[in-house]
Amino acid sequence: MLEVRDLSLAFDDLLLADRLNFQLQAGKIHVIIGPNGTGKSSLLKVLFGDIRPQSGDVLFDGERLDYRQTGHWRQRFGYMPQDIRLDIGLTVLEVVLLGQLDALSLKLRDPLIEAALKALDQVGLLQLAHRDVRTLSGGQCQMVLFAQALIRNPRILMLDEPVSALDLHFQQVLLDHLYQQTHRQHWVSVMVLHDLNLAAQYADNLLVLKGGRLIAQGAPAAILSPELVHEVYGVSAEIAYDQQGVPFIRTPRRGRPGQSVAAPEAQVRAVLAG
Amino acid sequence: MTSLSLAESLRLQRHNEQRRIWMLLALFCVLAASFVMDIATGPSMLGVEEVVNVLLRLVGVPVGVQPTSEVIVISLRLPIALMALIVGGVLGVGGAEMQTLLNNPMASPYTLGMAAAAGFGAALMLYVGSLGLSTEFAVPVGAFVCCMLSAGLLFGLAMMRHITSGQLILAGIALLFLFQSLLSLVQFVSSPELSQQILFWLFGSLTKATWTNVGITASVTLVCMTLLMRDAWKLTALRLGESRAKSLGVNVARLRLKTLVIVALMTATVTSFVGIIGFIGIVAPNIARMLVGEDQRYFLPLSFLVGAFLLSSASVLSKTIVPGALFPIGIVTAIIGVPFFFWMIIGKRTH
């Protein structure tokens, strides 16, 4: 369990965390949502020990994060930062291999390479293994970096907007894999997402951040409401539910007064069920 | 695209690694050839076969050689030729690691003002009359101290927790201008003869090489290269970007500082003995990168070999452009370096 106690973080006069308290259970996907610039990525960096908060503590299974000694703490992490550019003369396989950095030596043993190849296979990229990463698309880079985070066999997996460049197919591959592995391997998975629908579908626990405060936390179906969306994003949204009770959020197009663009709820149901 | 199995993919990776090892060997052979050529050329030309025989005899193979060629090779040409290899290699590796640390293919120890600082140190020593010590001793020491001093400023910056590589480059360029101005100042206040002496030092020359110098630089280089090779994977990870390297568990601040110290030490040592030799630090790593990519297990040694080859062949050229005359090697490297550089830039665009 990853736990945050009384965490406060500010850059100059920008308040990013105001005495935050929350607990992230293992074996669950925790999705952080919130407006741009509200400190979601910074929060991940605090958890990782890269940014030192003004006050408060981060604990994992009772062990406190010491910001002067982060080496041991970080070993349990798989962390995929937001930036997905890969401008380096390495092959896909070599980039994934780097995920096992501590185990690498001048002479690579077969099992290490095989582990990297398996990770690539799991995310459907084995065919790209020997390609120069500079020839990949943004989405392909993102999948490679996901494989790199997976291969660390982490206890805590943090993904900062992991699907920002992915097509529908790879979005599903990544999130399904994350879902299975999180439950099977008992990871604490923390993910920042902007797409509320994906968040609603995959989150076991949704954390809604705004202005340094945790506005709401809980199962998506329990907390997502038009009022919440309006409070957080200042947008009026409509929410429907599919047959499994997963919320489906849709924002109407603005600029056409008097004309409703909302589909009837029955139609939404039909689309989702189909 | 054909479908690959895990086993085939593993074999392909092994094949790729093998290819890079062949590349290293190939460069080693080219280097050996230019090394022999370097020894053979000079005021009295020796035959390639004669040179090879002397070298063989030196490592204990009983072959007959002429005593005069043996003296020429061992006491005159061999230290210079070896110095060319070491200095070229060190400049190549220094450039490679600076480019890695700063995430910028145009970086080299020169970009960060290390050479300018060494030049200033040497000039200052000449100006103050070597403080009563022998010039051969005082000038390299002055260059070394100043080079490490300017590098020390960078170390201080690199130790700060949230400094980016971009800020380091800017600071380095500022140092470069500072030491160049100071160097000009020393030249400005010096007598014409002294100014001439300073200028000659700045050109860079291998003729100052002695067996002692070669021994010192070789030892420093060996230690530094070993230390760098031990961090090969971490350095590769660093090129993924600082935040990603951190996410893989690299202590970026410590790695950066450690590598900077190693590179500064190597660069300061060779620069203090041979003066300023430009361009190899930028060109060699870029060629190495094109040949084997940026897996530092291959990139690092190949940068050394390419750098060594460039300086060694420049040394041959400097002796053969005008027979009997010796061109300052620093000038030659820049002149052959520029076409390489252009080819690199244009090659990149068509890539």
Chai-1 contact restraints between the chains, C-beta under 6 A:
chainA,res_idxA,chainB,res_idxB,connection_type,confidence,min_distance_angstrom,max_distance_angstrom,comment,restraint_id
A,D50,B,K246,contact,1.0,0.0,6.0,A-B,restraint_1
A,R74,B,G249,contact,1.0,0.0,6.0,A-B,restraint_2
A,Y79,B,S247,contact,1.0,0.0,6.0,A-B,restraint_3
A,P81,B,S243,contact,1.0,0.0,6.0,A-B,restraint_4
A,P81,B,R244,contact,1.0,0.0,6.0,A-B,restraint_5
A,I88,B,R239,contact,1.0,0.0,6.0,A-B,restraint_6
A,I88,B,E294,contact,1.0,0.0,6.0,A-B,restraint_7
A,G89,B,R289,contact,1.0,0.0,6.0,A-B,restraint_8
A,G89,B,G293,contact,1.0,0.0,6.0,A-B,restraint_9
A,G89,B,E294,contact,1.0,0.0,6.0,A-B,restraint_10
A,L90,B,G293,contact,1.0,0.0,6.0,A-B,restraint_11
A,L90,B,E294,contact,1.0,0.0,6.0,A-B,restraint_12
A,L93,B,Q13,contact,1.0,0.0,6.0,A-B,restraint_13
A,E94,B,D295,contact,1.0,0.0,6.0,A-B,restraint_14
A,L98,B,A237,contact,1.0,0.0,6.0,A-B,restraint_15
A,L98,B,L248,contact,1.0,0.0,6.0,A-B,restraint_16
A,L101,B,W233,contact,1.0,0.0,6.0,A-B,restraint_17
A,L101,B,A237,contact,1.0,0.0,6.0,A-B,restraint_18
A,L101,B,L248,contact,1.0,0.0,6.0,A-B,restraint_19
A,L101,B,G249,contact,1.0,0.0,6.0,A-B,restraint_20
A,L104,B,W233,contact,1.0,0.0,6.0,A-B,restraint_21
A,L106,B,R297,contact,1.0,0.0,6.0,A-B,restraint_22
A,I113,B,L10,contact,1.0,0.0,6.0,A-B,restraint_23
A,I113,B,Q13,contact,1.0,0.0,6.0,A-B,restraint_24
A,L117,B,L6,contact,1.0,0.0,6.0,A-B,restraint_25
A,L117,B,S9,contact,1.0,0.0,6.0,A-B,restraint_26
A,Q127,B,M1,contact,1.0,0.0,6.0,A-B,restraint_27
A,A129,B,S9,contact,1.0,0.0,6.0,A-B,restraint_28
A,H130,B,L12,contact,1.0,0.0,6.0,A-B,restraint_29
